[in-house]
Amino acid sequence: MGAVGGLLTALGNPALGPFTFLFTFLFGVLVDAFLFIFRIAASREGVNRNRLIVAMALSTMLIAIISYSSFSMFPQFSGAGAGLFVQRSPMLDALVLFMGPATGIVAGYAAAYLWNKYLRFILV
């Protein structure tokens, strides 16, 4: 799923395509890994909302830190040079550390709500 999302997103901006694909694919791997680690299984009874929220929060926090670090702390690895470099600042560090888990919490709650309310009845 992460590979397909990364490929489709990379088509929107070919110059950043490799990074977009890499980070989206890595995000999919992180989500799958945390779903496995926290033993979150979709069933007819529903999913454990709290575990799903924690798994998504950790996944988004890690991908936020990894992608931010790759462009701010290690600009020599960002490929195209100064155009991709982000000047590191304490405010931007705090924003990344706050918004990564915050968006994961919202996403985890929304996914658990939708699954428990509507999607658990769909036969696959």
C-alpha positions as CSV (number, residue, x, y, z in Angstrom):
1,M,0.0,0.0,0.0
2,G,2.8,2.4,0.8
3,A,4.5,1.6,-2.5
4,V,1.4,2.4,-4.5
5,G,0.8,5.6,-2.5
6,G,4.4,6.7,-2.9
7,L,4.4,6.1,-6.6
8,L,1.2,8.0,-7.2
9,T,2.4,10.9,-5.0
10,A,5.8,11.0,-6.7
11,L,4.0,11.6,-10.0
12,G,2.8,14.9,-8.8
13,N,6.3,16.3,-8.3
14,P,8.9,14.3,-10.3
15,A,11.9,16.3,-8.9
16,L,11.1,15.0,-5.4
17,G,9.8,11.7,-6.6
18,P,12.5,9.5,-5.1
19,F,12.1,11.0,-1.7
20,T,8.3,11.0,-1.8
21,F,8.3,7.3,-2.8
22,L,10.9,6.4,-0.1
23,F,9.2,8.2,2.7
24,T,5.7,7.0,1.8
25,F,6.9,3.4,1.4
26,L,8.7,3.7,4.8
27,F,5.6,5.1,6.4
28,G,3.7,2.0,5.2
29,V,6.3,-0.3,6.5
30,L,6.2,1.5,9.9
31,V,2.4,1.3,10.1
32,D,2.5,-2.4,9.3
33,A,5.3,-3.0,11.8
34,F,3.5,-1.3,14.6
35,L,0.2,-3.0,13.8
36,F,2.1,-6.3,14.1
37,I,4.0,-5.3,17.3
38,F,0.8,-4.1,19.0
39,R,-1.2,-7.1,17.7
40,I,-3.9,-5.1,16.1
41,A,-6.2,-7.3,14.1
42,A,-9.3,-6.2,12.3
43,S,-12.2,-8.5,13.2
44,R,-16.0,-8.5,13.4
45,E,-15.8,-7.3,17.0
46,G,-13.8,-4.3,16.0
47,V,-10.3,-3.0,16.6
48,N,-8.7,-1.8,19.9
49,R,-8.9,1.9,19.5
50,N,-6.2,2.8,21.9
51,R,-3.6,0.4,20.4
52,L,-4.4,1.7,16.9
53,I,-4.0,5.3,18.0
54,V,-0.6,4.6,19.6
55,A,0.6,2.6,16.5
56,M,-0.4,5.5,14.2
57,A,1.1,8.1,16.5
58,L,4.4,6.3,16.7
59,S,4.5,5.7,12.9
60,T,3.8,9.4,12.0
61,M,6.2,10.7,14.6
62,L,9.0,8.5,13.3
63,I,8.4,9.3,9.7
64,A,8.2,13.0,10.6
65,I,11.6,12.9,12.4
66,I,13.2,10.8,9.6
67,S,12.0,13.0,6.8
68,Y,12.8,16.3,8.6
69,S,16.2,15.1,9.7
70,S,17.1,14.0,6.2
71,F,16.5,17.5,4.8
72,S,17.7,19.6,7.8
73,M,20.5,17.8,9.5
74,F,21.9,15.9,6.5
75,P,21.5,18.2,3.4
76,Q,24.4,16.5,1.6
77,F,22.2,13.4,1.3
78,S,19.2,15.2,-0.1
79,G,20.5,15.0,-3.6
80,A,19.5,18.2,-5.5
81,G,21.4,20.5,-3.2
82,A,20.4,23.7,-1.6
83,G,16.9,23.7,-3.1
84,L,15.9,20.9,-0.7
85,F,17.7,22.2,2.4
86,V,15.6,23.2,5.3
87,Q,17.3,25.5,7.9
88,R,17.0,23.8,11.3
89,S,15.4,25.8,14.1
90,P,14.1,25.0,17.6
91,M,10.6,26.1,16.6
92,L,10.6,23.8,13.6
93,D,12.0,21.0,15.7
94,A,9.1,21.5,18.2
95,L,6.6,21.7,15.5
96,V,7.7,18.4,13.9
97,L,7.8,16.7,17.3
98,F,4.3,17.9,18.1
99,M,2.5,17.6,14.8
100,G,3.9,14.1,14.0
101,P,2.2,12.4,16.9
102,A,-0.8,14.7,16.8
103,T,-1.7,13.8,13.2
104,G,-1.1,10.1,14.0
105,I,-3.5,10.4,17.0
106,V,-6.2,11.9,14.8
107,A,-5.6,9.3,12.0
108,G,-5.6,6.4,14.5
109,Y,-8.9,7.6,16.1
110,A,-10.5,8.1,12.7
111,A,-9.4,4.7,11.4
112,A,-10.6,3.0,14.6
113,Y,-13.9,4.8,14.5
114,L,-14.6,4.0,10.9
115,W,-13.6,0.4,11.3
116,N,-15.7,-0.2,14.4
117,K,-18.7,1.7,13.1
118,Y,-18.9,0.8,9.4
119,L,-16.1,-1.3,7.9
120,R,-16.2,-4.4,10.2
121,F,-19.3,-5.6,8.5
122,I,-17.8,-5.7,5.0
123,L,-16.9,-9.2,3.9
124,V,-13.5,-9.6,2.2
